[in-house]
Amino acid sequence: MMSVSTDHAVARPVIPGRLYVVLGPSGSGKDTLMSHARAALEEEEGVLFVRRAITRPADAGSEDHVPMSEAEFDAALDSGSFSLTWAANGLRYGLPREVTDHLQRGEVAVVNGSRGAWSVIRKVFPSAVAVEIKVNREVLAQRLEARGRESRAEIEARLARAAALDNSFAADHVIDNSRAPEIGGGELVKLIRAGMAAGKYASTRN
C-alpha cells in the first residue's frame, strides 16, 4: 500500500507555465515514453524534462534521477532547493526549484510523477496536467516478470495496487502503452507540443 506524506507542499497561485505529470504503475513504460519525447524535442526551446531527486542509489534499470542520501536530501530541503517534496514507500522525492522558475516564464515542464502523490502535486501546482500511462494487466505482468526484480507474489501485490489506483484516479489525458512504444511516445510528444504552442500563444497576447 502506498503511503504518501509531504515534506514541503505549500499551495501557490496559478503560474503561467504548464507542468505535465506522467503517471502510471511501475512497468507501464513511463520512462520509455519520456525518453522518446525528450529525444524528439531536444532541439526545441521552452520544454524542461525534470530529473527528480530520490533517496535511492543510481540504478541503470530505473529512471534517470538525482540520487541522494537522507542527509543530502535534508540539506537540500533546508536550503530551499526543492519546489516540492513527498515521501512514498520508504523513499523521498523532490522536484528541483528550477521547475517553478521555468513555469513562471510560461514554459512547459515534464516530470515522472506518482498517482498516490497527485493530490500533493496538484496542491502546489494547481494547473498541473495529469498524463496517465496505462497498459492492460497481462502486458504489465509480463513486463514486471521480464525485469526479474520481484517474486511472483510481489508482482501480484504490485498489480493489485495498480488496479486499486486505477479505480480512484481520474487523469486529464490517458495514453495506452500496451502498443509499440513509438505510438505512445508520439502521443506524449503531441501533447507536450500542444502545451508549448498554447504558452507561446498566450505570451503573444500579453
Beta strands, then each sheet from edge to edge (+ up, - down):
strand 1: 4-8
strand 2: 18-23
strand 3: 47-49
strand 4: 53-54
strand 5: 66-67
strand 6: 82-88
strand 7: 91-96
strand 8: 108-112
strand 9: 129-134
strand 10: 173-176
sheet 1: 1+ 6- 7+ 4- 5-
sheet 2: 3+ 8+ 2+ 9+ 10+
end
